[in-house]
Amino acid sequence: MSTELPTASGNGAAPRRPMGRIATASLVGTTIEFYDFLIYGTAAALVFGPLFFPSLGPAAATVAAIATFGVAFVFRPLGAIVFGHFGDRLGRKRTLVTTLLMMGGATFVIGLVPTASDIGVAAPIVLVVLRAVQGVALGGEWAGAALLPSEYAPPKQRGLYSMFPQLGPGFGVAMSSATFLVSALVVSPEAFANWGWRVPFLASAVLIALGLYVRLKIDETPAFSKAATRNESVTLPFADVLREQWRQVMLGGGMLSMTFGSFYIATVYLTGYAGRADGTGVLGLSQTTILVVDILASGVLSVGVIGSAIVSDRIGRRPVLLVGTTFGIVAGPLAFAIMQPGNAFSFFVAMMLLMLVLAIPYGPAAAYLPELFHTRYRYTGAGMSYNLAGILGGAMPLLVAAPLAAEFGGFGVAFFLSALGIISTGCVLAMKETHAVALDATTQTTPATETS
């Protein structure tokens, strides 16, 4: 597969599109962003409860720690609006550099925050503020990372190249889990709880430097450059997208709500459900077992993303999305039934199912959401849809999972995921195919986004 694609130019020459560099920039960026985002979730499930909420007791402290993880989802739409505004007016590249630095800075500082035993109630407050900063940064990150390959790639290969930012969550899970695993194996449980958990946060500084280097090497996307040449930028992209394509924002968010729910229930909630550092947890698995399973499951996620993205170029985005969302209706109850024996193998199989529920619709999503919106507000529109899904499928499940499990057991959480699957399937059915649409069309050309 060639990584250099020709594109026409005004003087008849055929400059090369550096697709290998673009793919690398989008992959490295989202991997780092998700690593930063997910190490918080892992730490929240494993150690943040007693460190930052010691007065609540083990179970309630873990619930409170995971709730602070959900704070970021509330701020992600703000990040989509703010960075979408600058991404649509000033360009994709500069905006993505800013989101990377913002996320990285907040992550590094979390590794330095004193615990409640040192500064009392100020500790969780600082933690929540930094988590909000992470949420704003990630809210502006995904859309720009998705637009890099989607606005460069030819229509018939857009799913293929747009899969690279979608590999970020899988790689981020593997890296965050591996970092915590090494930290836990190298130091004693007491040392890990005291200071070892800080290592993954501080180590992110190296990754941020790498990501910054890669992103500074790329050029602006052709679609944005053409729109700028035609003077098509708008004063308020947020207002325009809501006025002209609000249905696509809502449907896109509903479509991905199930994928968010599956991902964060699997990578955050189940980490504590399976077993905690203090020896508690429904399944009673060791911290090492859980982290190893997370790493293996991330491989399933990555393979699923690659396959579904490539298939979407052949048969269209909508059929692939429908397969994933309908599978999601039954996958939650099936996964919780399988994991009940409480051994490592059954937990891995359950995690694999939940990762596949994410992977199948997530693979084509980085091509599909940009295809829904006009160039002049594409960054804002795609980001708003994606981060609306983050609230519906990321924040809400994490907030209700513990109460549902307490009242109905694990199947309460499972059937909540099924409800998200029904919502996502309905949204996909209300949308049309887009895989052949041109992303550098003029503002007078309407994308194929009208609902059936």
C-alpha positions as CSV (number, residue, x, y, z in Angstrom):
1,M,0.0,0.0,0.0
2,S,1.5,3.3,-1.1
3,T,1.8,6.0,1.5
4,E,2.1,8.8,-1.1
5,L,-0.9,9.8,-3.1
6,P,-0.9,12.2,-6.1
7,T,-3.2,15.2,-6.1
8,A,-3.8,17.6,-8.9
9,S,-2.4,21.2,-8.7
10,G,-3.1,24.3,-10.5
11,N,0.0,24.2,-12.7
12,G,-0.5,20.7,-13.9
13,A,2.1,19.2,-11.6
14,A,1.3,16.3,-9.3
15,P,2.6,16.9,-5.8
16,R,2.5,14.0,-3.4
17,R,0.2,13.8,-0.5
18,P,2.3,12.5,2.4
19,M,-0.3,10.0,3.7
20,G,2.3,8.1,5.8
21,R,3.2,11.2,7.7
22,I,-0.5,12.3,8.1
23,A,-1.5,8.8,9.3
24,T,1.4,8.8,11.8
25,A,0.5,12.3,13.1
26,S,-3.1,11.3,13.7
27,L,-2.2,8.0,15.2
28,V,0.5,9.3,17.5
29,G,-1.6,12.2,18.6
30,T,-4.7,10.3,19.6
31,T,-2.6,7.5,21.2
32,I,-1.0,10.0,23.4
33,E,-4.2,11.8,24.2
34,F,-6.0,8.6,25.1
35,Y,-3.0,7.4,27.1
36,D,-3.2,10.6,29.1
37,F,-7.0,10.3,29.4
38,L,-7.0,6.6,30.3
39,I,-4.2,6.5,32.9
40,Y,-6.5,8.7,35.0
41,G,-9.3,6.1,34.6
42,T,-7.0,3.3,35.6
43,A,-5.7,5.2,38.6
44,A,-9.2,6.1,39.6
45,A,-10.3,2.5,39.6
46,L,-7.2,1.2,41.4
47,V,-5.9,3.8,43.9
48,F,-7.5,7.2,43.8
49,G,-10.4,6.3,46.1
50,P,-8.4,5.9,49.3
51,L,-5.8,8.6,48.3
52,F,-8.2,11.4,47.6
53,F,-11.5,10.3,49.3
54,P,-10.3,8.4,52.4
55,S,-13.3,9.4,54.6
56,L,-15.8,7.7,52.3
57,G,-14.8,4.1,52.8
58,P,-13.3,1.7,50.2
59,A,-16.4,1.2,47.9
60,A,-17.8,4.7,48.1
61,A,-14.3,6.2,47.6
62,T,-13.8,4.2,44.4
63,V,-17.2,5.4,43.2
64,A,-16.3,9.0,43.9
65,A,-12.9,8.6,42.2
66,I,-14.6,7.2,39.0
67,A,-17.1,10.0,39.2
68,T,-14.2,12.5,38.9
69,F,-13.2,10.6,35.7
70,G,-16.7,11.4,34.4
71,V,-16.1,15.1,35.0
72,A,-14.0,15.3,31.8
73,F,-17.0,14.2,29.7
74,V,-19.0,17.2,30.8
75,F,-16.3,19.5,29.6
76,R,-15.6,17.7,26.3
77,P,-18.4,19.5,24.4
78,L,-16.9,22.8,25.5
79,G,-13.6,21.7,24.0
80,A,-15.4,20.7,20.8
81,I,-17.0,24.2,20.5
82,V,-13.9,26.2,21.5
83,F,-11.3,24.2,19.5
84,G,-13.8,23.6,16.7
85,H,-14.1,27.3,16.4
86,F,-10.3,27.8,16.0
87,G,-9.9,24.6,13.9
88,D,-12.5,25.8,11.4
89,R,-11.2,29.4,11.3
90,L,-7.4,29.1,11.8
91,G,-6.7,25.5,10.6
92,R,-6.5,21.9,11.9
93,K,-2.7,21.8,12.5
94,R,-2.3,24.7,14.9
95,T,-5.4,23.7,16.9
96,L,-4.1,20.1,17.3
97,V,-0.8,21.3,18.6
98,T,-2.6,23.3,21.3
99,T,-4.9,20.4,22.4
100,L,-1.8,18.1,22.7
101,L,0.1,20.6,24.9
102,M,-3.0,21.3,27.0
103,M,-3.7,17.6,27.6
104,G,-0.1,16.8,28.3
105,G,0.4,19.7,30.8
106,A,-2.7,18.7,32.8
107,T,-1.6,15.0,32.8
108,F,1.9,15.8,34.1
109,V,0.6,18.0,36.8
110,I,-1.8,15.3,38.0
111,G,1.3,13.3,38.7
112,L,2.4,16.0,41.1
113,V,-0.8,16.7,43.0
114,P,-0.6,16.0,46.8
115,T,-3.1,13.6,48.2
116,A,-5.8,14.3,50.8
117,S,-3.5,13.3,53.6
118,D,-1.2,16.2,52.6
119,I,-3.6,19.1,51.7
120,G,-7.1,17.8,52.7
121,V,-10.1,18.7,50.7
122,A,-8.0,20.8,48.3
123,A,-6.6,17.6,46.8
124,P,-9.8,16.3,45.2
125,I,-10.7,19.8,44.1
126,V,-7.4,20.2,42.3
127,L,-7.9,16.8,40.8
128,V,-11.3,17.7,39.4
129,V,-10.0,21.0,37.9
130,L,-7.2,19.2,36.1
131,R,-9.6,16.6,34.9
132,A,-11.8,19.3,33.5
133,V,-8.8,20.7,31.6
134,Q,-8.1,17.2,30.2
135,G,-11.8,17.0,29.1
136,V,-11.6,20.4,27.3
137,A,-8.4,19.3,25.5
138,L,-9.7,15.9,24.4
139,G,-13.0,17.5,23.3
140,G,-11.0,19.5,20.8
141,E,-8.6,16.7,19.9
142,W,-10.6,13.9,18.2
143,A,-12.3,15.9,15.4
144,G,-9.0,17.5,14.3
145,A,-7.2,14.2,14.4
146,A,-10.0,12.6,12.3
147,L,-9.9,15.4,9.8
148,L,-6.2,15.1,9.1
149,P,-6.5,11.8,7.2
150,S,-10.1,12.1,6.1
151,E,-9.5,15.5,4.3
152,Y,-6.3,14.2,2.7
153,A,-7.4,10.8,1.6
154,P,-9.3,10.1,-1.7
155,P,-13.0,9.1,-1.1
156,K,-12.5,5.4,-2.0
157,Q,-9.7,5.1,0.7
158,R,-11.0,7.5,3.3
159,G,-12.1,4.7,5.7
160,L,-8.7,3.1,5.4
161,Y,-6.7,6.2,6.2
162,S,-9.2,7.5,8.8
163,M,-8.8,4.4,10.8
164,F,-5.4,5.6,12.2
165,P,-6.8,8.1,14.8
166,Q,-9.3,5.3,15.7
167,L,-6.4,3.1,16.8
168,G,-5.5,5.6,19.5
169,P,-7.9,4.2,22.1
170,G,-6.6,0.6,21.7
171,F,-3.0,1.7,21.8
172,G,-3.8,4.1,24.7
173,V,-5.3,1.3,26.7
174,A,-2.4,-1.0,26.1
175,M,0.2,1.7,27.0
176,S,-1.6,2.9,30.1
177,S,-2.2,-0.6,31.4
178,A,1.3,-1.7,30.6
179,T,2.7,1.3,32.4
180,F,0.6,0.6,35.5
181,L,1.5,-3.1,35.3
182,V,5.2,-2.4,35.2
183,S,4.9,0.1,38.1
184,A,2.9,-2.4,40.1
185,L,5.4,-5.3,39.4
186,V,8.5,-3.2,40.1
187,V,7.4,-1.7,43.4
188,S,5.5,-3.1,46.4
189,P,1.7,-2.5,46.7
190,E,2.4,0.0,49.5
191,A,4.9,1.9,47.4
192,F,2.6,1.8,44.4
193,A,-0.2,3.3,46.4
194,N,2.2,6.0,47.9
195,W,4.1,7.1,44.8
196,G,4.2,4.4,42.1
197,W,0.9,5.5,40.5
198,R,2.5,8.9,39.7
199,V,5.0,7.4,37.3
200,P,2.6,6.9,34.3
201,F,1.5,10.5,34.6
202,L,5.0,12.0,34.8
203,A,6.2,9.7,32.0
204,S,3.7,11.2,29.7
205,A,6.0,14.2,29.2
206,V,8.2,12.1,26.9
207,L,5.2,11.1,24.8
208,I,4.0,14.6,24.5
209,A,7.4,15.7,23.2
210,L,7.2,13.0,20.6
211,G,3.7,13.9,19.6
212,L,4.5,17.6,19.3
213,Y,7.5,16.9,17.0
214,V,5.3,14.8,14.7
215,R,2.5,17.3,14.5
216,L,4.7,20.2,13.8
217,K,6.0,18.4,10.7
218,I,2.6,18.1,8.9
219,D,0.9,20.6,6.6
220,E,-2.6,22.0,6.7
221,T,-5.2,19.7,5.1
222,P,-6.2,20.4,1.4
223,A,-9.9,20.7,2.1
224,F,-9.3,23.5,4.7
225,S,-6.7,25.2,2.4
226,K,-9.2,25.3,-0.5
227,A,-12.0,26.6,1.8
228,A,-9.6,29.3,3.0
229,T,-8.7,30.2,-0.6
230,R,-12.4,30.6,-1.4
231,N,-12.8,32.7,1.7
232,E,-15.4,30.3,3.1
233,S,-14.6,30.6,6.8
234,V,-17.5,31.6,9.1
235,T,-17.5,33.9,12.1
236,L,-19.3,31.4,14.4
237,P,-19.0,27.8,13.2
238,F,-20.9,26.6,16.3
239,A,-23.9,28.8,15.4
240,D,-23.8,27.8,11.8
241,V,-23.6,24.1,12.3
242,L,-26.5,24.2,14.8
243,R,-28.6,26.3,12.4
244,E,-27.9,24.2,9.3
245,Q,-27.1,20.7,10.5
246,W,-28.3,20.3,14.0
247,R,-29.9,16.9,13.2
248,Q,-26.6,15.5,12.1
249,V,-25.0,16.6,15.3
250,M,-27.7,14.9,17.4
251,L,-27.9,11.7,15.3
252,G,-24.1,11.4,15.2
253,G,-23.9,11.7,18.9
254,G,-26.6,9.1,19.5
255,M,-25.0,6.8,16.9
256,L,-21.7,6.7,18.9
257,S,-23.2,6.6,22.4
258,M,-23.1,2.8,22.5
259,T,-19.4,2.7,21.5
260,F,-18.5,5.1,24.3
261,G,-20.6,3.1,26.8
262,S,-18.9,-0.2,25.9
263,F,-15.4,1.3,26.0
264,Y,-15.6,3.1,29.3
265,I,-17.5,0.5,31.1
266,A,-14.9,-2.0,30.0
267,T,-11.8,0.1,30.6
268,V,-12.8,2.0,33.7
269,Y,-15.8,0.5,35.6
270,L,-14.8,-3.1,35.1
271,T,-11.3,-2.5,36.3
272,G,-12.7,-1.8,39.7
273,Y,-15.5,-4.4,39.3
274,A,-13.1,-7.2,38.6
275,G,-10.7,-6.3,41.5
276,R,-9.1,-3.4,43.3
277,A,-5.7,-2.7,44.8
278,D,-7.1,-3.1,48.3
279,G,-8.4,-6.6,47.6
280,T,-12.0,-5.8,47.0
281,G,-14.0,-6.2,43.8
282,V,-16.9,-8.4,42.7
283,L,-14.8,-10.9,40.7
284,G,-11.9,-10.9,43.1
285,L,-9.2,-10.8,40.3
286,S,-5.7,-9.5,41.0
287,Q,-4.6,-6.1,39.8
288,T,-2.0,-7.8,37.6
289,T,-4.5,-10.1,36.0
290,I,-6.8,-7.1,35.2
291,L,-4.1,-5.1,33.6
292,V,-2.9,-8.0,31.5
293,V,-6.5,-8.7,30.3
294,D,-6.8,-5.0,29.4
295,I,-3.7,-5.2,27.3
296,L,-4.9,-8.3,25.4
297,A,-8.4,-6.8,24.9
298,S,-6.8,-3.6,23.4
299,G,-5.3,-5.8,20.7
300,V,-8.8,-7.1,19.9
301,L,-10.0,-3.5,19.7
302,S,-7.3,-2.5,17.3
303,V,-7.8,-5.4,15.0
304,G,-11.6,-4.8,14.9
305,V,-11.1,-1.1,14.1
306,I,-8.8,-1.9,11.2
307,G,-11.1,-4.5,9.7
308,S,-14.3,-2.5,10.0
309,A,-12.7,0.7,8.6
310,I,-11.4,-1.1,5.5
311,V,-14.8,-2.9,5.0
312,S,-16.6,0.4,5.2
313,D,-14.7,1.6,2.0
314,R,-16.1,-1.5,0.2
315,I,-19.7,-1.7,1.3
316,G,-20.3,1.7,2.9
317,R,-20.2,3.2,6.4
318,R,-23.9,2.6,7.3
319,P,-24.0,-1.2,7.0
320,V,-20.8,-1.6,9.1
321,L,-22.3,0.8,11.7
322,L,-25.5,-1.1,11.8
323,V,-23.7,-4.4,12.4
324,G,-21.9,-2.9,15.4
325,T,-24.8,-1.2,17.0
326,T,-27.2,-4.1,16.7
327,F,-24.5,-6.4,18.1
328,G,-24.2,-4.0,21.0
329,I,-27.8,-4.6,22.0
330,V,-27.0,-8.2,23.1
331,A,-23.3,-7.9,23.8
332,G,-23.6,-6.3,27.2
333,P,-25.8,-9.0,28.9
334,L,-23.7,-11.7,27.1
335,A,-20.4,-10.2,28.4
336,F,-21.6,-9.9,32.1
337,A,-23.0,-13.5,31.9
338,I,-19.7,-14.8,30.7
339,M,-17.5,-13.0,33.3
340,Q,-19.4,-14.2,36.3
341,P,-17.2,-17.3,37.0
342,G,-14.6,-14.7,38.0
343,N,-11.5,-16.2,36.4
344,A,-9.1,-14.5,34.1
345,F,-10.2,-16.3,30.9
346,S,-13.9,-15.5,31.4
347,F,-13.0,-11.9,32.1
348,F,-10.9,-11.7,28.9
349,V,-13.7,-13.2,26.8
350,A,-16.2,-10.6,28.2
351,M,-13.8,-7.8,27.6
352,M,-13.2,-9.0,24.1
353,L,-16.9,-8.8,23.4
354,L,-17.2,-5.3,24.7
355,M,-14.2,-4.2,22.7
356,L,-15.7,-5.6,19.5
357,V,-18.9,-3.7,20.2
358,L,-16.7,-0.6,20.2
359,A,-14.5,-1.5,17.3
360,I,-17.0,-2.3,14.7
361,P,-18.8,1.1,14.6
362,Y,-15.7,3.0,15.7
363,G,-13.6,2.0,12.8
364,P,-15.6,3.9,10.1
365,A,-16.6,6.7,12.5
366,A,-13.6,9.0,11.7
367,A,-14.6,8.9,8.1
368,Y,-18.3,9.0,8.6
369,L,-18.6,12.0,11.0
370,P,-16.5,14.3,8.8
371,E,-18.5,13.3,5.8
372,L,-21.6,14.6,7.5
373,F,-20.6,18.2,7.7
374,H,-19.5,21.1,5.4
375,T,-15.8,22.1,5.3
376,R,-16.5,25.5,6.8
377,Y,-17.7,24.0,10.1
378,R,-16.6,20.4,9.8
379,Y,-14.2,20.5,12.8
380,T,-17.0,21.9,15.0
381,G,-19.7,19.6,13.8
382,A,-17.8,16.4,14.0
383,G,-16.4,17.3,17.4
384,M,-19.8,18.2,18.8
385,S,-21.3,14.9,17.6
386,Y,-18.4,12.9,19.0
387,N,-18.4,14.6,22.4
388,L,-22.2,14.5,22.7
389,A,-21.7,10.8,22.5
390,G,-19.1,11.1,25.2
391,I,-21.7,12.5,27.6
392,L,-24.5,10.0,26.6
393,G,-22.2,6.9,26.5
394,G,-19.2,7.9,28.6
395,A,-20.3,10.0,31.6
396,M,-23.8,8.6,32.1
397,P,-22.9,4.9,32.3
398,L,-20.0,5.6,34.7
399,L,-22.4,7.6,37.0
400,V,-25.2,5.1,37.0
401,A,-23.1,1.9,36.8
402,A,-22.5,1.6,40.6
403,P,-26.1,2.3,41.6
404,L,-27.4,-0.1,39.0
405,A,-25.0,-2.8,40.1
406,A,-26.0,-2.3,43.7
407,E,-29.7,-2.6,42.9
408,F,-29.7,-5.2,40.1
409,G,-26.2,-6.7,40.1
410,G,-23.9,-6.6,37.0
411,F,-26.8,-7.2,34.7
412,G,-28.2,-3.8,35.6
413,V,-25.1,-2.3,33.9
414,A,-25.4,-4.8,31.0
415,F,-29.0,-3.9,30.1
416,F,-28.1,-0.2,30.3
417,L,-25.6,-0.9,27.6
418,S,-28.3,-2.7,25.6
419,A,-30.5,0.5,25.9
420,L,-27.6,2.5,24.4
421,G,-27.3,0.0,21.6
422,I,-31.0,0.5,20.8
423,I,-30.5,4.3,20.7
424,S,-27.4,4.0,18.5
425,T,-29.1,1.6,16.1
426,G,-32.1,3.9,15.7
427,C,-29.8,6.8,14.9
428,V,-27.9,4.9,12.3
429,L,-31.2,3.9,10.6
430,A,-32.2,7.6,10.4
431,M,-29.0,8.5,8.5
432,K,-27.9,8.0,4.9
433,E,-24.7,6.6,3.3
434,T,-21.8,9.1,2.8
435,H,-18.7,7.1,1.8
436,A,-18.4,8.6,-1.7
437,V,-19.0,12.3,-0.7
438,A,-16.3,14.8,-1.7
439,L,-14.9,16.7,1.4
440,D,-13.6,19.7,-0.5
441,A,-16.9,20.5,-2.1
442,T,-18.0,24.1,-2.2
443,T,-20.5,25.5,0.3
444,Q,-23.3,25.3,-2.2
445,T,-22.9,21.5,-2.4
446,T,-24.9,19.7,0.2
447,P,-23.2,16.6,1.8
448,A,-25.2,13.4,1.7
449,T,-26.4,13.8,5.3
450,E,-30.1,14.2,5.1
451,T,-32.0,11.7,7.1
452,S,-34.2,9.1,5.4
